[in-house]
Amino acid sequence: MQSVSEESAARAPAQKAYQELSSWLNGFAYPLWSTQGVDTAYGGFEESLDHAGRPLNEPRRGRVQPRQIYCFAQAPALGWQGDGKAIVIQGVTWFLNRYRRADGLFRTLVSPQGVPLDDRTLLYDQAFVLLAFAAAAPLGGSRLDLASEAERLRTGIRHHFGRKGPGFESAPGGSPCLESNPHMHLFEACLAWREQGGESAWGEMADELGELALAKFIDPVSGALRESFAADWTPAPGLAGRIVEPGHQFEWAYLLLRWRPDRPDIRKAAARLIEIGERHGVRGSVAINALLDDLSVHDDTARLWPQTERLKAAALSARVVGDARYWQQAAAAAAGLSEYLATPVRGLWYDKLLTSGRFVEEKVPASSFYHIVGSILELGAALK
């Protein structure tokens, strides 16, 4: 067992990284995205900003609005002094009015003015709505009654996305293949409601999804988690069934540890997922996009979001397992993430790092903010 002084020394680099990330978040990111990223003319949130920090007035995906609601709902806990509650309430209200269909599900895309552009519904998007409602519920109170909204949506997901076998379809009526990724975000939302003390059905759905991941998503030989599956939950044919994303190894490890940290089998599975991500999915200082099922590199460019999931997995493992190597991994992940935040206009980020070491100059996606906020939140919780 580590002594207090040894643990303190192991934590010190992660503590320094947290202070720097927190300063960036509260001093630059929240102020920028609460002004330029919030649409004061029509309501809701901008899809992206340019690299000068100006809104691009683009069509708005149904998954991005809930992510921004989540980010601003977490702002008070992260120390931001702005009016996060007001931003959350306007965001939720605009979202409910513009995205909800007659069947209670939420559509895929609207214009900046809120006109429907794509009326399809996806499980991935519904999961983020549930997560946003969980984060916003303490701020919205009885005015919004988001617990009831979430329970109705959960029932709708069962009805419209359920299938004869275990798990869910990615879209009503079926999809070319089953996917672990939407299940992951549904799992995340169920855990958020369970941790808030929501009704028992949230814990039951979380248990169902966690056991499905252990039984079907994770390869029993390699311990790696796959992305795409046939109807019987065997790997999908062709390349799709061979893809292993390092970011999702980290993300599933984190969620499994949140779900049942006391179970030895889950600790073992999570540790293996992290090991795969670290050993095979980190190149230089960053986590890359994709491997194949033999753990060889498939795509060695590196988006921002795997860095945040690497950080979350390491931070929670450090808290649950108490091993110094996870503090070291957390500090390394935070350093990798910080590279993406070193933009000329503070409070923005780069999304893609090429193998040449050059960042792609492109618009700044609001969707990444959810990943950044979640990683800083988890690192802070681990350090406390």
Contacts in CASP RR format, 6 or more apart in sequence:
PFRMAT RR
TARGET T0000
AUTHOR 0000-0000-0000
METHOD contacts of the structure
MODEL  1
MQSVSEESAARAPAQKAYQELSSWLNGFAYPLWSTQGVDTAYGGFEESLD
HAGRPLNEPRRGRVQPRQIYCFAQAPALGWQGDGKAIVIQGVTWFLNRYR
RADGLFRTLVSPQGVPLDDRTLLYDQAFVLLAFAAAAPLGGSRLDLASEA
ERLRTGIRHHFGRKGPGFESAPGGSPCLESNPHMHLFEACLAWREQGGES
AWGEMADELGELALAKFIDPVSGALRESFAADWTPAPGLAGRIVEPGHQF
EWAYLLLRWRPDRPDIRKAAARLIEIGERHGVRGSVAINALLDDLSVHDD
TARLWPQTERLKAAALSARVVGDARYWQQAAAAAAGLSEYLATPVRGLWY
DKLLTSGRFVEEKVPASSFYHIVGSILELGAALK
2 10 0 8 1.000
2 322 0 8 1.000
2 324 0 8 1.000
6 324 0 8 1.000
7 322 0 8 1.000
7 324 0 8 1.000
10 324 0 8 1.000
10 327 0 8 1.000
10 328 0 8 1.000
11 318 0 8 1.000
11 327 0 8 1.000
11 383 0 8 1.000
13 327 0 8 1.000
13 328 0 8 1.000
13 331 0 8 1.000
14 315 0 8 1.000
14 318 0 8 1.000
14 327 0 8 1.000
14 330 0 8 1.000
14 331 0 8 1.000
14 334 0 8 1.000
14 379 0 8 1.000
14 382 0 8 1.000
14 383 0 8 1.000
15 383 0 8 1.000
16 331 0 8 1.000
17 330 0 8 1.000
17 331 0 8 1.000
17 334 0 8 1.000
17 335 0 8 1.000
17 338 0 8 1.000
17 379 0 8 1.000
18 334 0 8 1.000
18 376 0 8 1.000
18 379 0 8 1.000
18 380 0 8 1.000
18 383 0 8 1.000
20 334 0 8 1.000
20 338 0 8 1.000
21 334 0 8 1.000
21 337 0 8 1.000
21 338 0 8 1.000
21 341 0 8 1.000
21 375 0 8 1.000
21 376 0 8 1.000
21 379 0 8 1.000
22 78 0 8 1.000
22 79 0 8 1.000
22 376 0 8 1.000
22 380 0 8 1.000
24 341 0 8 1.000
24 346 0 8 1.000
24 347 0 8 1.000
25 78 0 8 1.000
25 80 0 8 1.000
25 372 0 8 1.000
25 373 0 8 1.000
25 376 0 8 1.000
26 78 0 8 1.000
26 79 0 8 1.000
26 80 0 8 1.000
26 81 0 8 1.000
27 346 0 8 1.000
28 346 0 8 1.000
28 347 0 8 1.000
29 347 0 8 1.000
29 369 0 8 1.000
29 372 0 8 1.000
30 72 0 8 1.000
30 75 0 8 1.000
30 80 0 8 1.000
30 82 0 8 1.000
32 49 0 8 1.000
32 53 0 8 1.000
32 345 0 8 1.000
32 346 0 8 1.000
32 347 0 8 1.000
32 348 0 8 1.000
33 49 0 8 1.000
33 68 0 8 1.000
33 71 0 8 1.000
33 347 0 8 1.000
33 366 0 8 1.000
33 369 0 8 1.000
34 72 0 8 1.000
34 82 0 8 1.000
34 84 0 8 1.000
34 87 0 8 1.000
36 46 0 8 1.000
36 49 0 8 1.000
36 53 0 8 1.000
36 54 0 8 1.000
36 55 0 8 1.000
37 45 0 8 1.000
37 46 0 8 1.000
37 49 0 8 1.000
37 55 0 8 1.000
37 68 0 8 1.000
37 366 0 8 1.000
38 44 0 8 1.000
38 45 0 8 1.000
38 46 0 8 1.000
38 87 0 8 1.000
38 90 0 8 1.000
39 45 0 8 1.000
39 46 0 8 1.000
39 55 0 8 1.000
39 112 0 8 1.000
42 94 0 8 1.000
42 112 0 8 1.000
42 113 0 8 1.000
42 114 0 8 1.000
43 90 0 8 1.000
43 91 0 8 1.000
43 94 0 8 1.000
44 60 0 8 1.000
44 65 0 8 1.000
44 68 0 8 1.000
44 90 0 8 1.000
44 91 0 8 1.000
44 94 0 8 1.000
44 95 0 8 1.000
45 60 0 8 1.000
45 64 0 8 1.000
45 65 0 8 1.000
45 68 0 8 1.000
45 69 0 8 1.000
45 91 0 8 1.000
45 366 0 8 1.000
46 55 0 8 1.000
46 56 0 8 1.000
46 57 0 8 1.000
46 58 0 8 1.000
46 60 0 8 1.000
46 366 0 8 1.000
47 56 0 8 1.000
47 58 0 8 1.000
47 59 0 8 1.000
47 60 0 8 1.000
47 61 0 8 1.000
47 64 0 8 1.000
47 365 0 8 1.000
47 366 0 8 1.000
48 55 0 8 1.000
48 56 0 8 1.000
48 58 0 8 1.000
48 363 0 8 1.000
48 364 0 8 1.000
48 365 0 8 1.000
48 366 0 8 1.000
49 55 0 8 1.000
49 56 0 8 1.000
49 348 0 8 1.000
49 363 0 8 1.000
49 364 0 8 1.000
49 366 0 8 1.000
50 56 0 8 1.000
50 363 0 8 1.000
50 364 0 8 1.000
51 343 0 8 1.000
51 344 0 8 1.000
51 345 0 8 1.000
51 348 0 8 1.000
51 361 0 8 1.000
51 363 0 8 1.000
51 364 0 8 1.000
52 345 0 8 1.000
53 345 0 8 1.000
53 348 0 8 1.000
53 364 0 8 1.000
56 363 0 8 1.000
57 112 0 8 1.000
58 112 0 8 1.000
59 109 0 8 1.000
59 110 0 8 1.000
59 111 0 8 1.000
59 112 0 8 1.000
59 117 0 8 1.000
60 109 0 8 1.000
60 110 0 8 1.000
60 111 0 8 1.000
60 112 0 8 1.000
60 114 0 8 1.000
61 108 0 8 1.000
61 109 0 8 1.000
61 125 0 8 1.000
61 367 0 8 1.000
62 95 0 8 1.000
62 99 0 8 1.000
62 106 0 8 1.000
62 107 0 8 1.000
62 108 0 8 1.000
62 109 0 8 1.000
62 110 0 8 1.000
62 125 0 8 1.000
62 128 0 8 1.000
63 122 0 8 1.000
63 124 0 8 1.000
63 125 0 8 1.000
63 128 0 8 1.000
63 367 0 8 1.000
64 365 0 8 1.000
64 366 0 8 1.000
64 367 0 8 1.000
65 91 0 8 1.000
65 94 0 8 1.000
65 95 0 8 1.000
65 99 0 8 1.000
65 132 0 8 1.000
66 95 0 8 1.000
66 125 0 8 1.000
66 128 0 8 1.000
66 129 0 8 1.000
66 131 0 8 1.000
66 132 0 8 1.000
66 133 0 8 1.000
67 128 0 8 1.000
67 132 0 8 1.000
67 366 0 8 1.000
67 367 0 8 1.000
67 369 0 8 1.000
67 370 0 8 1.000
68 91 0 8 1.000
68 366 0 8 1.000
68 369 0 8 1.000
68 370 0 8 1.000
69 88 0 8 1.000
69 91 0 8 1.000
69 92 0 8 1.000
69 95 0 8 1.000
69 132 0 8 1.000
69 135 0 8 1.000
69 136 0 8 1.000
70 128 0 8 1.000
70 131 0 8 1.000
70 132 0 8 1.000
70 135 0 8 1.000
70 136 0 8 1.000
70 370 0 8 1.000
70 373 0 8 1.000
71 369 0 8 1.000
71 370 0 8 1.000
71 373 0 8 1.000
72 84 0 8 1.000
72 87 0 8 1.000
72 88 0 8 1.000
73 84 0 8 1.000
73 88 0 8 1.000
73 132 0 8 1.000
73 135 0 8 1.000
73 136 0 8 1.000
73 138 0 8 1.000
73 139 0 8 1.000
74 135 0 8 1.000
74 373 0 8 1.000
74 374 0 8 1.000
74 377 0 8 1.000
75 82 0 8 1.000
75 84 0 8 1.000
76 84 0 8 1.000
76 85 0 8 1.000
76 139 0 8 1.000
77 377 0 8 1.000
78 373 0 8 1.000
78 376 0 8 1.000
78 377 0 8 1.000
84 139 0 8 1.000
85 139 0 8 1.000
85 140 0 8 1.000
88 136 0 8 1.000
88 139 0 8 1.000
88 140 0 8 1.000
89 136 0 8 1.000
89 139 0 8 1.000
89 140 0 8 1.000
89 143 0 8 1.000
89 144 0 8 1.000
92 132 0 8 1.000
92 133 0 8 1.000
92 136 0 8 1.000
92 140 0 8 1.000
92 144 0 8 1.000
92 146 0 8 1.000
93 144 0 8 1.000
95 106 0 8 1.000
95 129 0 8 1.000
95 132 0 8 1.000
96 149 0 8 1.000
98 110 0 8 1.000
98 114 0 8 1.000
98 116 0 8 1.000
99 106 0 8 1.000
99 107 0 8 1.000
99 110 0 8 1.000
100 106 0 8 1.000
100 107 0 8 1.000
101 107 0 8 1.000
101 119 0 8 1.000
101 121 0 8 1.000
103 156 0 8 1.000
103 160 0 8 1.000
104 152 0 8 1.000
104 153 0 8 1.000
104 156 0 8 1.000
105 121 0 8 1.000
105 126 0 8 1.000
105 153 0 8 1.000
105 156 0 8 1.000
105 160 0 8 1.000
106 121 0 8 1.000
106 125 0 8 1.000
106 126 0 8 1.000
106 129 0 8 1.000
106 153 0 8 1.000
107 116 0 8 1.000
107 118 0 8 1.000
107 119 0 8 1.000
107 120 0 8 1.000
107 121 0 8 1.000
108 118 0 8 1.000
108 119 0 8 1.000
108 120 0 8 1.000
108 121 0 8 1.000
108 122 0 8 1.000
108 125 0 8 1.000
109 116 0 8 1.000
109 117 0 8 1.000
109 118 0 8 1.000
110 116 0 8 1.000
110 117 0 8 1.000
111 117 0 8 1.000
120 171 0 8 1.000
121 160 0 8 1.000
121 171 0 8 1.000
121 172 0 8 1.000
122 170 0 8 1.000
122 171 0 8 1.000
122 182 0 8 1.000
123 157 0 8 1.000
123 161 0 8 1.000
123 168 0 8 1.000
123 169 0 8 1.000
123 170 0 8 1.000
123 171 0 8 1.000
123 182 0 8 1.000
123 183 0 8 1.000
123 186 0 8 1.000
124 170 0 8 1.000
124 181 0 8 1.000
124 182 0 8 1.000
124 185 0 8 1.000
126 153 0 8 1.000
126 157 0 8 1.000
126 161 0 8 1.000
126 186 0 8 1.000
127 182 0 8 1.000
127 185 0 8 1.000
127 186 0 8 1.000
127 188 0 8 1.000
127 189 0 8 1.000
128 185 0 8 1.000
128 189 0 8 1.000
129 153 0 8 1.000
130 150 0 8 1.000
130 153 0 8 1.000
130 154 0 8 1.000
130 186 0 8 1.000
130 189 0 8 1.000
130 190 0 8 1.000
130 192 0 8 1.000
130 193 0 8 1.000
131 185 0 8 1.000
131 188 0 8 1.000
131 189 0 8 1.000
131 192 0 8 1.000
133 146 0 8 1.000
133 147 0 8 1.000
133 149 0 8 1.000
133 150 0 8 1.000
133 153 0 8 1.000
134 146 0 8 1.000
134 150 0 8 1.000
134 189 0 8 1.000
134 192 0 8 1.000
134 193 0 8 1.000
134 196 0 8 1.000
135 192 0 8 1.000
136 144 0 8 1.000
136 146 0 8 1.000
137 144 0 8 1.000
137 146 0 8 1.000
137 147 0 8 1.000
137 150 0 8 1.000
137 196 0 8 1.000
138 196 0 8 1.000
140 146 0 8 1.000
147 198 0 8 1.000
150 193 0 8 1.000
151 199 0 8 1.000
151 201 0 8 1.000
154 201 0 8 1.000
154 202 0 8 1.000
154 205 0 8 1.000
157 168 0 8 1.000
157 186 0 8 1.000
160 172 0 8 1.000
161 168 0 8 1.000
161 169 0 8 1.000
161 170 0 8 1.000
161 171 0 8 1.000
161 172 0 8 1.000
162 168 0 8 1.000
162 169 0 8 1.000
163 169 0 8 1.000
163 174 0 8 1.000
166 208 0 8 1.000
166 212 0 8 1.000
166 216 0 8 1.000
166 233 0 8 1.000
167 178 0 8 1.000
167 183 0 8 1.000
167 208 0 8 1.000
167 209 0 8 1.000
167 212 0 8 1.000
168 182 0 8 1.000
168 183 0 8 1.000
168 186 0 8 1.000
169 175 0 8 1.000
169 178 0 8 1.000
170 178 0 8 1.000
170 179 0 8 1.000
170 182 0 8 1.000
177 228 0 8 1.000
177 229 0 8 1.000
177 230 0 8 1.000
177 236 0 8 1.000
177 240 0 8 1.000
177 241 0 8 1.000
178 228 0 8 1.000
178 229 0 8 1.000
178 230 0 8 1.000
178 231 0 8 1.000
178 233 0 8 1.000
178 236 0 8 1.000
179 227 0 8 1.000
179 228 0 8 1.000
179 229 0 8 1.000
180 213 0 8 1.000
180 217 0 8 1.000
180 225 0 8 1.000
180 226 0 8 1.000
180 227 0 8 1.000
180 228 0 8 1.000
180 229 0 8 1.000
180 248 0 8 1.000
180 252 0 8 1.000
181 227 0 8 1.000
181 248 0 8 1.000
183 209 0 8 1.000
183 212 0 8 1.000
183 213 0 8 1.000
183 217 0 8 1.000
184 213 0 8 1.000
184 248 0 8 1.000
184 251 0 8 1.000
184 252 0 8 1.000
184 255 0 8 1.000
186 205 0 8 1.000
186 209 0 8 1.000
187 206 0 8 1.000
187 209 0 8 1.000
187 210 0 8 1.000
187 213 0 8 1.000
187 255 0 8 1.000
187 259 0 8 1.000
188 255 0 8 1.000
190 202 0 8 1.000
190 203 0 8 1.000
190 205 0 8 1.000
190 206 0 8 1.000
190 209 0 8 1.000
191 206 0 8 1.000
191 255 0 8 1.000
191 258 0 8 1.000
191 259 0 8 1.000
193 202 0 8 1.000
193 203 0 8 1.000
194 202 0 8 1.000
194 203 0 8 1.000
194 206 0 8 1.000
206 259 0 8 1.000
207 259 0 8 1.000
210 256 0 8 1.000
210 259 0 8 1.000
213 225 0 8 1.000
213 252 0 8 1.000
213 256 0 8 1.000
214 256 0 8 1.000
214 265 0 8 1.000
214 266 0 8 1.000
214 269 0 8 1.000
216 229 0 8 1.000
216 233 0 8 1.000
217 225 0 8 1.000
217 226 0 8 1.000
217 229 0 8 1.000
217 252 0 8 1.000
218 224 0 8 1.000
218 225 0 8 1.000
218 226 0 8 1.000
218 252 0 8 1.000
218 269 0 8 1.000
218 273 0 8 1.000
219 225 0 8 1.000
219 226 0 8 1.000
219 293 0 8 1.000
222 276 0 8 1.000
222 293 0 8 1.000
222 295 0 8 1.000
223 269 0 8 1.000
223 272 0 8 1.000
223 273 0 8 1.000
223 276 0 8 1.000
224 244 0 8 1.000
224 249 0 8 1.000
224 273 0 8 1.000
224 276 0 8 1.000
224 291 0 8 1.000
224 293 0 8 1.000
224 295 0 8 1.000
225 244 0 8 1.000
225 248 0 8 1.000
225 249 0 8 1.000
225 252 0 8 1.000
225 273 0 8 1.000
226 235 0 8 1.000
226 241 0 8 1.000
226 242 0 8 1.000
226 243 0 8 1.000
226 244 0 8 1.000
226 293 0 8 1.000
227 240 0 8 1.000
227 241 0 8 1.000
227 243 0 8 1.000
227 244 0 8 1.000
227 245 0 8 1.000
227 248 0 8 1.000
228 235 0 8 1.000
228 236 0 8 1.000
228 240 0 8 1.000
228 241 0 8 1.000
228 243 0 8 1.000
229 235 0 8 1.000
229 236 0 8 1.000
229 241 0 8 1.000
230 236 0 8 1.000
230 237 0 8 1.000
235 241 0 8 1.000
235 242 0 8 1.000
235 293 0 8 1.000
241 293 0 8 1.000
242 292 0 8 1.000
242 293 0 8 1.000
243 290 0 8 1.000
243 291 0 8 1.000
243 292 0 8 1.000
243 293 0 8 1.000
243 298 0 8 1.000
244 276 0 8 1.000
244 290 0 8 1.000
244 291 0 8 1.000
244 292 0 8 1.000
244 293 0 8 1.000
244 295 0 8 1.000
245 289 0 8 1.000
245 290 0 8 1.000
245 291 0 8 1.000
245 306 0 8 1.000
246 276 0 8 1.000
246 277 0 8 1.000
246 280 0 8 1.000
246 281 0 8 1.000
246 282 0 8 1.000
246 287 0 8 1.000
246 288 0 8 1.000
246 289 0 8 1.000
246 290 0 8 1.000
246 291 0 8 1.000
246 306 0 8 1.000
246 310 0 8 1.000
247 277 0 8 1.000
247 287 0 8 1.000
247 305 0 8 1.000
247 306 0 8 1.000
247 309 0 8 1.000
247 310 0 8 1.000
248 309 0 8 1.000
249 273 0 8 1.000
249 274 0 8 1.000
249 276 0 8 1.000
249 277 0 8 1.000
249 281 0 8 1.000
250 273 0 8 1.000
250 274 0 8 1.000
250 277 0 8 1.000
250 287 0 8 1.000
250 306 0 8 1.000
250 309 0 8 1.000
250 310 0 8 1.000
250 312 0 8 1.000
250 313 0 8 1.000
250 314 0 8 1.000
251 309 0 8 1.000
251 312 0 8 1.000
251 313 0 8 1.000
252 270 0 8 1.000
252 273 0 8 1.000
253 269 0 8 1.000
253 270 0 8 1.000
253 271 0 8 1.000
253 273 0 8 1.000
253 274 0 8 1.000
253 313 0 8 1.000
253 317 0 8 1.000
254 270 0 8 1.000
254 309 0 8 1.000
254 312 0 8 1.000
254 313 0 8 1.000
254 316 0 8 1.000
254 378 0 8 1.000
256 266 0 8 1.000
256 269 0 8 1.000
256 270 0 8 1.000
256 273 0 8 1.000
257 266 0 8 1.000
257 267 0 8 1.000
257 270 0 8 1.000
257 313 0 8 1.000
257 316 0 8 1.000
257 317 0 8 1.000
257 320 0 8 1.000
258 316 0 8 1.000
259 266 0 8 1.000
260 266 0 8 1.000
261 267 0 8 1.000
261 320 0 8 1.000
267 320 0 8 1.000
267 321 0 8 1.000
270 313 0 8 1.000
270 317 0 8 1.000
271 317 0 8 1.000
271 321 0 8 1.000
273 313 0 8 1.000
274 313 0 8 1.000
274 314 0 8 1.000
274 317 0 8 1.000
274 329 0 8 1.000
276 295 0 8 1.000
277 287 0 8 1.000
277 310 0 8 1.000
278 310 0 8 1.000
278 329 0 8 1.000
280 291 0 8 1.000
280 295 0 8 1.000
280 297 0 8 1.000
281 287 0 8 1.000
281 288 0 8 1.000
281 291 0 8 1.000
281 297 0 8 1.000
282 288 0 8 1.000
282 310 0 8 1.000
283 297 0 8 1.000
283 300 0 8 1.000
283 302 0 8 1.000
283 355 0 8 1.000
285 332 0 8 1.000
285 335 0 8 1.000
285 336 0 8 1.000
285 339 0 8 1.000
286 302 0 8 1.000
286 306 0 8 1.000
286 307 0 8 1.000
286 336 0 8 1.000
286 339 0 8 1.000
286 353 0 8 1.000
287 302 0 8 1.000
287 306 0 8 1.000
287 307 0 8 1.000
287 309 0 8 1.000
287 310 0 8 1.000
287 333 0 8 1.000
288 297 0 8 1.000
288 299 0 8 1.000
288 300 0 8 1.000
288 301 0 8 1.000
288 302 0 8 1.000
288 306 0 8 1.000
289 298 0 8 1.000
289 299 0 8 1.000
289 300 0 8 1.000
289 301 0 8 1.000
289 302 0 8 1.000
289 303 0 8 1.000
289 306 0 8 1.000
290 297 0 8 1.000
290 298 0 8 1.000
290 299 0 8 1.000
291 297 0 8 1.000
291 298 0 8 1.000
292 298 0 8 1.000
300 355 0 8 1.000
301 352 0 8 1.000
301 353 0 8 1.000
301 354 0 8 1.000
301 355 0 8 1.000
302 352 0 8 1.000
302 353 0 8 1.000
303 351 0 8 1.000
303 352 0 8 1.000
303 353 0 8 1.000
304 337 0 8 1.000
304 340 0 8 1.000
304 349 0 8 1.000
304 350 0 8 1.000
304 351 0 8 1.000
304 352 0 8 1.000
304 368 0 8 1.000
304 371 0 8 1.000
304 372 0 8 1.000
305 368 0 8 1.000
305 371 0 8 1.000
307 333 0 8 1.000
307 336 0 8 1.000
307 337 0 8 1.000
307 340 0 8 1.000
307 375 0 8 1.000
308 333 0 8 1.000
308 337 0 8 1.000
308 371 0 8 1.000
308 372 0 8 1.000
308 374 0 8 1.000
308 375 0 8 1.000
309 371 0 8 1.000
309 375 0 8 1.000
310 329 0 8 1.000
310 333 0 8 1.000
311 330 0 8 1.000
311 333 0 8 1.000
311 334 0 8 1.000
311 337 0 8 1.000
311 375 0 8 1.000
311 378 0 8 1.000
311 379 0 8 1.000
312 374 0 8 1.000
312 375 0 8 1.000
312 378 0 8 1.000
312 379 0 8 1.000
314 326 0 8 1.000
314 327 0 8 1.000
314 329 0 8 1.000
314 330 0 8 1.000
314 332 0 8 1.000
314 333 0 8 1.000
315 326 0 8 1.000
315 330 0 8 1.000
315 375 0 8 1.000
315 378 0 8 1.000
315 379 0 8 1.000
315 380 0 8 1.000
315 381 0 8 1.000
315 382 0 8 1.000
315 383 0 8 1.000
316 378 0 8 1.000
316 382 0 8 1.000
317 323 0 8 1.000
317 326 0 8 1.000
317 329 0 8 1.000
318 326 0 8 1.000
318 327 0 8 1.000
318 330 0 8 1.000
318 382 0 8 1.000
319 381 0 8 1.000
319 382 0 8 1.000
330 379 0 8 1.000
330 382 0 8 1.000
333 375 0 8 1.000
334 379 0 8 1.000
337 372 0 8 1.000
337 375 0 8 1.000
339 353 0 8 1.000
340 349 0 8 1.000
340 350 0 8 1.000
340 351 0 8 1.000
340 353 0 8 1.000
340 359 0 8 1.000
341 347 0 8 1.000
341 349 0 8 1.000
341 372 0 8 1.000
343 349 0 8 1.000
343 350 0 8 1.000
343 364 0 8 1.000
348 364 0 8 1.000
349 364 0 8 1.000
349 368 0 8 1.000
349 372 0 8 1.000
350 359 0 8 1.000
350 360 0 8 1.000
350 364 0 8 1.000
351 360 0 8 1.000
351 362 0 8 1.000
351 364 0 8 1.000
351 365 0 8 1.000
351 368 0 8 1.000
352 359 0 8 1.000
352 360 0 8 1.000
352 362 0 8 1.000
353 359 0 8 1.000
353 360 0 8 1.000
354 360 0 8 1.000
END
